[in-house]
Amino acid sequence: MSETVAVVDYGMGNLHSAGKALEKMAADGQRIHITGDPDALRAADRVVFPGVGAIRDCIKVITETGLDRAILDAIDAHKPVLGICVGMQAMMDHSEENDGVDCLGVFAGRVRFFGEQYGETGGRLKVPHMGWNQVQQTVDHPLWDGIDDNSRFYFVHSYCAVEVPEEEMAGRCEYGLPFAAAVAKHNVFAVQFHPEKSADAGLRLLGNFLRWQP
Protein backbone atom coordinates (compact mmCIF):
# COMPACT_ATOMS: atom_id res chain seq x y z
CA MET A 1 0.00 0.00 0.00
CA SER A 2 1.43 3.35 -1.05
CA GLU A 3 -0.68 6.45 -0.49
CA THR A 4 -0.29 10.15 0.16
CA VAL A 5 -2.67 11.76 2.63
CA ALA A 6 -2.69 15.52 2.13
CA VAL A 7 -3.59 17.74 5.10
CA VAL A 8 -4.73 21.14 3.85
CA ASP A 9 -2.53 23.94 5.20
CA TYR A 10 -4.13 27.37 4.79
CA GLY A 11 -2.49 28.89 7.85
CA MET A 12 -5.35 28.41 10.32
CA GLY A 13 -5.63 24.71 11.22
CA ASN A 14 -4.22 22.89 14.23
CA LEU A 15 -2.00 21.02 11.82
CA HIS A 16 0.61 19.65 14.20
CA SER A 17 -1.94 17.88 16.36
CA ALA A 18 -3.96 16.56 13.41
CA GLY A 19 -0.84 15.48 11.52
CA LYS A 20 0.59 13.59 14.50
CA ALA A 21 -2.69 11.78 15.12
CA LEU A 22 -2.93 10.77 11.46
CA GLU A 23 0.68 9.56 11.48
CA LYS A 24 -0.08 7.43 14.54
CA MET A 25 -2.98 5.73 12.76
CA ALA A 26 -1.45 5.51 9.28
CA ALA A 27 -0.90 2.11 7.70
CA ASP A 28 2.43 1.04 6.24
CA GLY A 29 3.02 2.97 3.05
CA GLN A 30 0.73 5.87 3.93
CA ARG A 31 2.53 9.22 4.04
CA ILE A 32 0.99 12.24 5.78
CA HIS A 33 1.81 15.41 3.84
CA ILE A 34 0.87 18.85 5.21
CA THR A 35 0.63 21.18 2.23
CA GLY A 36 -0.80 24.44 0.96
CA ASP A 37 -0.11 23.53 -2.66
CA PRO A 38 -3.31 22.98 -4.68
CA ASP A 39 -1.51 20.67 -7.11
CA ALA A 40 -0.27 18.52 -4.23
CA LEU A 41 -3.86 18.17 -3.02
CA ARG A 42 -4.97 17.06 -6.46
CA ALA A 43 -2.15 14.50 -6.60
CA ALA A 44 -2.89 13.06 -3.14
CA ASP A 45 -4.87 9.87 -2.61
CA ARG A 46 -6.77 11.25 0.40
CA VAL A 47 -7.44 14.76 1.69
CA VAL A 48 -7.98 16.03 5.24
CA PHE A 49 -9.37 19.57 5.59
CA PRO A 50 -8.94 20.74 9.23
CA GLY A 51 -9.50 24.22 10.56
CA VAL A 52 -9.92 26.59 13.48
CA GLY A 53 -10.77 30.28 13.63
CA ALA A 54 -13.09 32.49 11.60
CA ILE A 55 -14.89 31.06 8.60
CA ARG A 56 -14.64 34.27 6.54
CA ASP A 57 -10.84 34.18 6.84
CA CYS A 58 -10.83 30.49 5.94
CA ILE A 59 -12.93 31.00 2.81
CA LYS A 60 -10.91 34.07 1.80
CA VAL A 61 -7.57 32.27 2.05
CA ILE A 62 -8.59 29.05 0.32
CA THR A 63 -10.27 31.02 -2.48
CA GLU A 64 -7.29 33.31 -3.04
CA THR A 65 -4.83 30.38 -3.06
CA GLY A 66 -6.94 28.04 -5.21
CA LEU A 67 -7.22 25.50 -2.40
CA ASP A 68 -11.01 25.69 -2.62
CA ARG A 69 -10.98 24.42 -6.18
CA ALA A 70 -8.39 21.75 -5.33
CA ILE A 71 -10.58 20.43 -2.48
CA LEU A 72 -13.61 20.34 -4.77
CA ASP A 73 -11.53 18.63 -7.47
CA ALA A 74 -10.50 15.94 -4.98
CA ILE A 75 -14.15 15.41 -4.12
CA ASP A 76 -15.13 15.27 -7.79
CA ALA A 77 -12.37 12.71 -8.36
CA HIS A 78 -14.05 10.49 -5.72
CA LYS A 79 -11.08 10.58 -3.36
CA PRO A 80 -11.79 10.11 0.36
CA VAL A 81 -12.06 13.57 1.97
CA LEU A 82 -12.38 14.35 5.69
CA GLY A 83 -13.38 17.77 7.03
CA ILE A 84 -12.68 18.73 10.66
CA CYS A 85 -14.27 21.59 12.66
CA VAL A 86 -14.07 24.77 10.53
CA GLY A 87 -13.22 22.44 7.64
CA MET A 88 -16.69 20.94 8.05
CA GLN A 89 -18.34 24.37 8.34
CA ALA A 90 -16.56 25.51 5.18
CA MET A 91 -18.24 22.64 3.31
CA MET A 92 -21.76 23.87 4.13
CA ASP A 93 -23.85 26.20 1.97
CA HIS A 94 -23.62 29.33 4.10
CA SER A 95 -22.39 30.62 7.45
CA GLU A 96 -23.90 33.45 9.50
CA GLU A 97 -20.49 34.32 10.94
CA ASN A 98 -19.06 37.79 10.20
CA ASP A 99 -22.35 39.05 8.72
CA GLY A 100 -22.62 36.00 6.49
CA VAL A 101 -20.38 34.22 4.02
CA ASP A 102 -21.07 31.72 1.27
CA CYS A 103 -19.18 28.45 1.71
CA LEU A 104 -18.25 25.57 -0.62
CA GLY A 105 -21.72 24.04 -0.80
CA VAL A 106 -20.62 20.42 -0.59
CA PHE A 107 -23.37 19.83 1.99
CA ALA A 108 -26.75 21.50 2.36
CA GLY A 109 -27.38 23.46 5.54
CA ARG A 110 -26.18 26.61 7.21
CA VAL A 111 -23.90 27.53 10.09
CA ARG A 112 -25.35 29.56 12.97
CA PHE A 113 -24.18 31.07 16.26
CA PHE A 114 -24.78 29.26 19.56
CA GLY A 115 -24.89 32.42 21.63
CA GLU A 116 -28.52 33.33 20.91
CA GLN A 117 -29.70 29.99 22.32
CA TYR A 118 -30.78 29.35 25.89
CA GLY A 119 -30.05 26.37 28.10
CA GLU A 120 -32.30 24.42 30.46
CA THR A 121 -31.86 26.99 33.24
CA GLY A 122 -33.05 29.80 30.97
CA GLY A 123 -29.64 31.43 30.71
CA ARG A 124 -27.92 32.14 27.43
CA LEU A 125 -25.56 29.36 26.42
CA LYS A 126 -21.90 29.79 27.20
CA VAL A 127 -19.83 29.99 24.03
CA PRO A 128 -17.71 28.48 22.75
CA HIS A 129 -19.19 25.02 23.23
CA MET A 130 -16.03 23.52 24.67
CA GLY A 131 -15.37 20.06 26.04
CA TRP A 132 -16.65 16.51 25.71
CA ASN A 133 -20.11 15.76 24.40
CA GLN A 134 -21.97 12.70 23.16
CA VAL A 135 -22.50 12.07 19.46
CA GLN A 136 -25.50 10.06 18.34
CA GLN A 137 -24.70 8.13 15.17
CA THR A 138 -27.56 8.64 12.74
CA VAL A 139 -26.29 6.41 9.94
CA ASP A 140 -24.31 3.18 9.66
CA HIS A 141 -21.10 4.50 8.13
CA PRO A 142 -17.62 2.92 7.78
CA LEU A 143 -16.06 5.80 9.74
CA TRP A 144 -18.12 4.79 12.79
CA ASP A 145 -16.78 1.24 12.66
CA GLY A 146 -15.71 0.08 16.13
CA ILE A 147 -17.00 3.28 17.79
CA ASP A 148 -19.90 2.92 20.22
CA ASP A 149 -23.00 5.02 19.57
CA ASN A 150 -23.17 8.04 21.88
CA SER A 151 -19.40 8.04 22.36
CA ARG A 152 -17.97 11.33 23.59
CA PHE A 153 -15.84 13.54 21.38
CA TYR A 154 -14.06 16.82 22.07
CA PHE A 155 -15.64 20.05 20.73
CA VAL A 156 -14.44 23.65 20.57
CA HIS A 157 -16.75 25.88 18.52
CA SER A 158 -19.11 28.85 18.71
CA TYR A 159 -20.97 28.09 15.47
CA CYS A 160 -22.75 24.92 14.42
CA ALA A 161 -24.34 23.38 11.33
CA VAL A 162 -28.15 23.24 11.31
CA GLU A 163 -30.89 22.50 8.75
CA VAL A 164 -28.84 19.62 7.37
CA PRO A 165 -30.96 17.15 5.36
CA GLU A 166 -31.43 13.78 7.04
CA GLU A 167 -29.78 12.00 4.12
CA GLU A 168 -26.57 13.98 4.74
CA MET A 169 -26.61 13.71 8.54
CA ALA A 170 -24.14 11.19 9.97
CA GLY A 171 -24.05 12.23 13.63
CA ARG A 172 -26.06 14.50 15.90
CA CYS A 173 -25.13 16.35 19.08
CA GLU A 174 -26.99 18.74 21.37
CA TYR A 175 -25.90 21.91 23.12
CA GLY A 176 -28.99 23.98 23.75
CA LEU A 177 -30.18 22.91 20.31
CA PRO A 178 -29.56 19.84 18.17
CA PHE A 179 -26.85 20.30 15.55
CA ALA A 180 -24.88 18.25 13.04
CA ALA A 181 -21.83 16.70 14.67
CA ALA A 182 -21.00 14.78 11.49
CA VAL A 183 -22.16 14.83 7.88
CA ALA A 184 -21.52 12.40 5.05
CA LYS A 185 -22.11 12.22 1.33
CA HIS A 186 -20.51 9.79 -1.11
CA ASN A 187 -16.71 10.09 -0.59
CA VAL A 188 -16.85 12.98 1.91
CA PHE A 189 -17.17 12.77 5.69
CA ALA A 190 -16.90 15.81 7.96
CA VAL A 191 -17.06 16.30 11.72
CA GLN A 192 -17.56 19.33 13.94
CA PHE A 193 -15.52 17.82 16.79
CA HIS A 194 -11.76 17.32 16.88
CA PRO A 195 -10.96 13.62 16.44
CA GLU A 196 -7.27 14.30 17.07
CA LYS A 197 -8.22 15.47 20.61
CA SER A 198 -10.89 12.83 21.23
CA ALA A 199 -8.84 9.98 22.72
CA ASP A 200 -9.47 6.42 21.49
CA ALA A 201 -12.76 7.14 19.70
CA GLY A 202 -11.22 9.99 17.73
CA LEU A 203 -8.14 8.00 16.78
CA ARG A 204 -10.36 5.12 15.69
CA LEU A 205 -12.29 7.48 13.42
CA LEU A 206 -9.06 8.75 11.85
CA GLY A 207 -7.89 5.17 11.35
CA ASN A 208 -11.21 4.30 9.75
CA PHE A 209 -10.82 7.25 7.38
CA LEU A 210 -7.31 6.19 6.39
CA ARG A 211 -8.66 2.76 5.38
CA TRP A 212 -12.00 3.91 3.93
CA GLN A 213 -12.68 2.91 0.34
CA PRO A 214 -15.85 4.82 -0.63
N, C-alpha and C positions, 0 to 999 in steps of 0.2 A: 504494500500500500504506500503510495507516494502522493501526498496532497499538500497544497498550500492553503492555509486558513488566514485570510486577510482580515485584520482588525482595523476598522476605519479610524484614521487619525485626522480630526479636523480641529485639534487644539483645545477641546473642551471635555473629552471623556476621561474617566478614571482608567487610563490605559494600562498602567503598571499592574494594578490589581486584577483587571480582567485578563490581561495577557498571561500573568502567572497562573491564574486558575485554569485557563485553557491549556497551557503547557503541562500542567499537572495531569489533566485528563486526556491529553492527546495520545493517540495510538502511535505505534512505531511507524515512522515514515511521514507523519503529519508535522508540518512546520508552521508555527504561528508567526505571522509577519504583520507587524504594526506599520501601517503605511497611509500616507496622504496622497498617493499617486493614483489617479483614476485608472490609468492603464494597468497598474498592478492589481487593482480590484477586479478589473475585467478578466485578468489572466488567472486569478485565484480560483480554487475549486469550491471554497466556502467563504462566506462573508459574515462578519460580526460587526454590527453597527451600535456601539455603546454611546453613552452621552450623559452629561450632567450640565446644569446651568439653564440659561434662558433659551427658549425655542426660537425666538426671532434671530438671535445670534447664530444658532445652529443652522437654520435654514439659509441665512445670509452667506455664511462661510461655505457650506457645501454647494450652494448655487454658484458662487463666484469661482470656486475651484473646479467645478465640473464633477464633484463627487456625487452630487444628486443624480446625475445622469448615469454615472458608473454603477451606483447602487441599483437603480431601476434596470439597467442593462443586465446586471447579475440576476435579478429577479426574472426578467424576461427570458434569460438563458436557462431557467429552471435549476439554478444552483441553490443549494441550501443557504438561507439567509436568516440570521438571528438579530433582532433588535432588542436593545436593553435600555430601560428607563427613558431618557429623552429620545433615544433612538427609536423606541416604540412610538412615542408621541409624534415624532417627525414623520411617521408613516401614516398618520391619520389624515382626514380631509382638511381639518381646520383646527386651530388653537385660539382660544380667547386671550391668551397671554399677550402682554404688551399691545393692547388695543386690537388684537386680532392678527393672525398671520395664516396664510394658506400653506398647507404642508404637502407631502408627496402624494397623498391620495391612494396609497396602497390598500388601506383599509377604510371602510366607511366609519363615520363617527366623528365626534369633536372632542376637544380637550378643554376642560373647564376648571375653574379655581375652587379649591376646597373651602376657602375662608368664608364664603357666604352661607355655608351649611351650619346646622346646629346639632349638637349631640343630644344624648338622652336626658341630660340634666337641663337642657334649654340654653346652655351657653354656646357661643360660637366655637366651632372646632379649632383646635390648635393646629397651626400649620408651621412648618411642613408636617405631613404625616410621616413620622419617623419611628422606625423600630420594626419589630416582628409582628406579622399578621397572618392569619390563615388564608389560604387560597383554595377555593372550591373548584375542582376540575369539572368543567362543563362539557367536555368532549374526550373521547378515548383517543389520545394522540401519542405517537411514538416518543415525544419528548417528556411525557409523563411516566414513561416506563420505569417501574421500580420505585416510584414516588407515591407515598400514601396520599389519598385525597384529604384535603384540609390540612396538609402540611404547612408549616410556617416558613415564610420567606421574609427577607429584610427589605424594607421600603424606606426611601427618602425622597419625598416629592410633595409639591404644593398644588400640582395640577393633575387631573386624572382624565382618562378616556371614558366617555359616556355615549349613549345612543349607538352602541355598536350592535349590528345585526346579530341575531342568535347564531347564524351560520358561520360567523367569523369569530365568535366568542370561544375562547379555549379555557379561560379561568376567570373566576369572579372573586372579588374581595369587597369588604365593606368598611367604610370609615365615615360614619355619618350618612353616607349614601352608598348604594352599590356602584361599583365601577369595574371596568375591565382590568384584571390583573394580567391577563394573557390573551393574545389574539392569534389566529392562525388562518392561513389561506394558501393552499397548494404548497409551494416550497418555502414559504415564509412563516416564521414563528417569532413573536415579539412579546416581551414581558415588561411590566412596569417596575417590578422589583429588581434587586441586584443579585443575580445568582452567584456571583463571585464573592458575595458577603453572606451567603445564606447557608453556610455549613454544608452538611452532607447532601441535603436535598438540592441545593443549588449546584454543587459539583456534579451530582448525578444528572441534572438537567443539561449541564454543559457537555458532559460525556455523551449523553443521548444525542445532542445536536451534532457532535463530531462524528457520530456513526450513522446519522440519519440519512436515509436514501429515499427522498420524496419522489 
